[in-house]
């Protein structure tokens, strides 16, 4: 099994064309993104969701290129809104319609001139605490697959998880699967 895993990563690394450009935004230094996510009740993002819920997430992101231990990255300011629109699995999701703001960093793990796979972390605040996530503090984890359509435009698929990192007794978290569009300038 170890030989198979090592071979897989060796092939994956040779497929990646590490260039001087940042895989998220190419030669540009600024990026706007709009992401839309559908909520799940699974708490965490893996295993795949089986309980879709009436809970969505919309967020705008402004990013600039950076590096993280020599890996290409982007640092971002995010303004988001969770939107609950019904009841399911014992929760009234409408009570979780809350604005949030957070800072994040996404790190490109594998990429070439058109696509990238990355992971991200972030920290922020939601406007109010609630019974599902009993603190205003938010810690964020994200997995992203992106494709650069051209120099200016790209699309992303993401899995995003918000938690309070057990800083409060209630930590049922938020988890979203979604799509986004990015514009580089």
Order of alpha helices (4+ residues) and beta strands (2+ residues): alpha-beta-beta-beta-beta-beta-beta-beta-beta-beta-beta
